[in-house]
Structures are given as C-alpha cells and as structure tokens.
Amino acid sequence: MATIVVDGEETDEDEQEEVVNPIIDDDDDNDDELDHTQGRSNDNVSLCSISHLCTFLKKEDQYQFKALTCFIAMFVVLFSTLYCSKRTTRVLLQFINLVILAFGQQFQLPKSVDTLHLKYGIDSVLANGIHYYVVCSKCNSLYSSEQARRLKKCNKMMNQGHSTLLPRPCKGDLYRYDPNSTSKVVHLQKVYAYQSLVHALDIMFARPGFVERLNHWRQRVQVPGVLLDVYDGRMWNEVKDESGHLFVDDYHSLLLTLNVDWFQAFSQAGSHSCGAIYLAINNLPRSERFKSENILLVGVMPGPKEAALDSINHYLRPLVDELESLYTSVTTAPKG
C-alpha cells in the first residue's frame, strides 16, 4: 500500500511530509492472492528496457559485476517482470543460486526480487517514463504528490445538479490516516500510473525496421469503391496537419486507436476492477497492429470500481496533453 509518513504527533497543513513512492509497498505474503497475470507487464516495458538495462548493467567499473552476473540478473528481472509473481521469482532465484554453486561460482543472487531490483538499480530503468498521480476518491481528479500533500482535499468545482445552484468544491479525500497505526501514517486513496506516450514512441521508433512497417500501406493493393482497411476510410485521407498538408504524407505521422478496457486485477479479492488505457498504431499492418509488443499501454486506472464515463476524462488528460504536443510541436527528420 502506498504511504506518506509524517513525523510527530500533529502536523500543520504547511508542514512538509515525506512521500513514499506509491508503487511499491507490496506484501510478499499476499502474492498468492494475485492473479498469475499480475506479474506481467506490457511487452513495451520489456522492449524499451532491454537496451537500457544492458547498458546499465554493463557499467562494470561502477558496479563491479561479472559478465555472468549481469546476464543472469538481466534474465531474471525481465522474465519475472513479464511472467512471474514474486513468490515464483523467489523459487527461480533459489534454483539459479543452486546452479551457480554447482558450477563452482562463489557469487549468489539476492533471495527476493525486491532486493534484486534494489541491488542492481533495476527500478530506475523499468520505471523510466512512468508518472504517478494521486486520484480523488470521489471525482477521480488527478493531482501531483506535491499538490495532494498541500491540498489534502480535492478542490475541483463540481456542479450540484441544478442550474440555479453554484458549483461547489468536491472535497474528496486525497489520502487518509490509518486509525490503527501508532505513528502518523497516511495512505494515498488511489494512484494512477501513466506512461509517457512520447517516451513509449521514442522506444518504438528505435526498433529496426519500425518506420518501414509503418509505411507498408503506401504499397497496398486498392480496389476502387471497396473499404479494405482503415487506410481507405475518409478520416485517413482527409485529416490535415498544421500546414494544411495531408497528415499521413509524413512518413513518421501516426494515426492511433484509443482503447479502454476494465479487468479483474485480483483473483481472490472479490470484485475489484482496474482499467487499462492503451493505443493501437493503425499505420502498422493489420496482422501486427494488435500484437502485444506493438500496443502502447499508457495508463492503468485504479479500482475498486469502474469509473464513470465523465470521470475517465480526468485519466485521459495527460494523454490528451501529449497528443496535442505531438501534433503541434514535434518535427521529424526526413525519410532516410
């Protein structure tokens, strides 16, 4: 559970508080309550992490790793991120340590995945480009951790359901104190994880042959009067850029499909729905468009219930801001 720790018995609103990273306060003992897919991540995370992770782990002069240690650590981290729960990863680490001893090597890997991440600095690599927002418990408005610490209550103005009534502040809780704790510990109500679209696309475009696959449609077979794919539609052939040229004339321009899906995050915790916000790149061939490695997972909405349609707009705001920036401010290099 994400926590904010406040020293002392009483704290004024202006008093500084220490915010603990909202991602990682998992209890290893509860791993069996997680669905086996909980250990998986968007394949974009692994693809975007491999090159960075290799470079990070190869700095032997800084971390004094042996080549074998680097390889094993990289394999365990990426494999467990995609396919394993923490409990399964602990078993895997125990097995690998036995194999290392059997080959007469003296070094040993840590016994837990958390220690593995901490010792090798993995989290700073895997979480690159991910931002975390504090979510209002009532209206799902988003706040930075600094804003939440300062405001403590949501200040978004809400309509009261009648045209004659003036809007009033939402006043939903952004965090709450734990009544069972002897120290002044504060729990964040909800946390929204958002992956920067610009960062994700930067990784995508670094793939060999990616730009060529984006432009395969230019050589497609066309049948007059027949719509065979999205490329034959009106929007594809009418959307203009800022200069008035056809948007898809640029070899780096992308047309995306936005998807929002809700899913049960826990197998043994009753009904707890979380939401995924992800993008499909329509420029790619239809046979590749919806493969997991080509999907851009940009946000994970917290539960325990599905957000109302108007509340989802709050979760979409960071994405909309980046899309507007990409449309108006990004200049790409000429093809080739």
N, C-alpha and C positions, 0 to 999 in steps of 0.2 A: 504494500500500500504506500502511496506517495505521502510524504510527511514534510511538515515545516516545524522545525524545533525552535522554540522560543525560550531563552534563558530567563530565569527569575520567576517570581510568583505572579506579578502583574506586569502588563505591557501596555504602554500608551499607543495610540494609533500611529504616532510618528516614529515609534521606536523601531530600529532595524531588526529584522528577523532573518534567520538563516534558512534558506530554501534548499531542501534536499532534492536532487534530481528525481523527477516524478516517474521515471521509467522503472526503476529497479529497486524495488524493495520486496522481491518475491520470497516466499517461504518455500524452501525446498521440500518441506514435509507435505505440502499440498500439491505436489506435482502430479499425484495420481488422480487429482480431480480435473486436470486439464485434458482436453481432447488431444489426441496424438497429433492433430494438425496444428496445435497451438505452437509447436516448436518450429513450424515452417515460416518462411518469410517470402515475400515477393522475390522471384528469381532475379529481378533487377538489383536487389540488395547484394546477391552473391556476385553477379556480373560486374556491378560497379565496385565491389570490394576487392576482387581478386587482384587486379593490378596494383591498387593502393596497398593492399595487405602484403603482397610480395615485396614491394619497395620498403614498406615499413619494417618488415621482419628481417630484411637483408642488411640492415644497418648494424653489422656485427661489431663494429668498433664502438658503438654506443651501448649495445645490449649484450655483447659477447656471447652470441648464440652460435652453436654449431649448426652446420648445414642440415644435419638430420633433425635437430630440434626444431629448426624453422619449418621444415617440410611437415613434420608431424603436427606441430601446433596449428599451422595453416589448415591442414586437412581436417583436424578435429573441430576447429572453430566453424569452418564453412559447412561441414557435414552436419554438425549439431544444429546450426542455425536453420538449415533447410529441413531437416528430417527428424530431429530428436528432441525429446523433453530433457529436462535437467537430470532426471533420475536415470534415463537411458544413457546420457552422456557420461555420468559418473561411472557406470559399468564399463563403457567404452574406454575411459581413461585408465581404469584399473587393468583392463585387458592389455592395453598398449604398454603400460608400465611393466607388466609381466613379460611381454615380448622383448622389450628393451633390455631387461635384466637377462633374459635367455641368450641374447646376443652379446653379453658381456659389457654392455654400456653402463656407465655409472649414473648418468643424469636421469631424473624422473620428472614427469609432468605433474602439475598440481592435481589434487584429487577431486576438485569440483570445477565446474565450468565458470563460476563467478571468479574464482581465484585465477583461472587460466586467462580470462579476459583482463583482469586487473594486472597480472604479472606482465603480460605481453602488450598491454595497451590497446587491446582489440576494440573496445567500445568506441574510442575516439575515431576509429576508421569506419566501423559499421554504421555508426550513427551520424556520419558526416552528411550534412544537408537536411537533417530532420529537425523540425522545430516543435516545441510543445507549448500548448495554450491551456490556460485554466478556463474551465467551462462553467457558466452559471447553472445552478441546479434547477432553475425554473424556466428560463427562456433560451438557454443554450448559447448565449452571447459569449464571445471569446475575449480573453484578457491575457496579457503577458504576466509572467510571475511577479514582476515589479508592480504592475497595475493592481493585481489581486492583493498583494501584500499591503498596498496603500489604501485601497478602497474597502476591502473586506466584504462589501455587499455590491451587487450588480446595480449600476446607475443608469442602465438603458431605460429610456422613456417608453412606456407601454400604453396603448390605447385601452380605455376601460369598457369598451363595448357599446358606448352610446356617444353620439356626435356632440351632445351638449356637455360631456364631461371632459375635463382637461387630462392629457396624458400624465401618468404618474411614474416615478421610478419603479423598476421591477423589484429591487431589494432582495433578489435571490442570493442565497449563500454561495460564496466562492470557496470557502473552506470552513471547517468546523473543528472544535476542540474535542478531544477524546475524553469523555467523562470518567473513564476507568483508569486513566493514566495519572500517576502521581506527579509527573512533570508536565509542563505546559506544552503538549504535543498537538499540532494542528494537522488535520488530514485534508488534502485537496478533495473537493467534492467530485470533480471529473477532470480528466486530462484528455485533450485532443492532440494526437500525433499527426503532424503534417510533413510530408517530404517535399522539398522544393522541386517544382517542375523544371526550373532552369538547371538545377543540379542533375536531375534524372536524365534530362535530354542531353546534357553535356556528356554523360556516360554513354548514352545510346549512340551518339554521333561518333564516339571514339571506336566503335566496333568496325572491324574491317568489312568493307562492302556494304555498310548500312545505307549510305547515301544512294548507292546504285539500286538497292532493293526498294528504296522509297520512290524511285522514279521508273520502276518497271512498267507502270501503267501507260507511259507515253508510247510504248511499242505494242500495246494491246490490240487485239482484233476487235473492230467495231462493226456492229450491224445497224444500219440506219433504221430509226424508229423503235429500236429494242433497247431496254434498260438492262444491261447485264451486270452492272455493279454500281457502286456509289459514284464512280468516275463519270458515268453517263447522266447523272442527275443534274437538275437545274442549279443547285447551290454550288456544286463543284465547278461549274462552268460560268458562274456569274459573280461570285464573290471577288471584290476588288481590294487591292492594298491601298495604302495612303496616297500613293502617287497616281492611282486610277488604273493601274495595270491589273490584269487577271492575277489573283492571289497565287495560284498554283504554277504560274510561269517561273517563279524562282525555284530552283532545284532543292532548296532547303526549307521551303514552306510546308507546313503540316496542317492537315485538317483532322480534327480529333473527334472521337465519340465519347461523351461523358456517361459513365455508368455509376449507379448507386445500388448496392445490394446489402441486405441485412442477413446476419448469420448468428447461430448459437455458438458463443465462444467457449462455453464450458459444458462438458458432457454430463456432469453430476451436480450442477448448481441450479437446477430448475430452469425457469425461463429467463435468460439473460441475453438480449440481442445487442450486438455491436454492428456498426455499419462500415462498409468499405467504399471509398470513393476512388475510382480508377478510370484511366483513359486508354482507349484503343486508338492506334495510329492508322487512319484509313488509307494513307498512302501505301502502306505495305500490301503485298499480295494477300488475297483473301485467305489463302491456305496458311499464312503466317500471322495474320492480323491479331488473332485472339490466343496465340500461344502465350503461356505464362511469362516467358522470357521477354516478350515484346509488349507486355501490359505495363502501364505506368501507374503503380499504386501510389496515390498522392495523399490520402488521408484515411485514418481509422477513427470513426466516431464512437464515443463511449456509450455504454448501456446505462441502465439495465433494460430500457425500453426504446423502441424505435422513435426517433424524433419526428415531430410534426413537419409537414412539408415546408411551412414558413420558417421553422427553426433550422432546417437544413441549409437555408441561405447563409446562416452565420458560419457554418463549416465550409461553405464554398467561397467565402470572401477571400481568404489567402490565395486560392487558386485563381479566382477572377482577377485579382490584382496582378498576378504574374502573367496571365494570359494577355491582359491589356498592355503590360510592359513588353512582352514578346512581340505583340502586333505592331507597336508604335516605335520601339526603341532599339531593336536588335538588327544589326546589319551583318549579313552573312557574306562570306568570301565567294567569288565566282566559282562556278563548277570547274573542277580540275585544278 
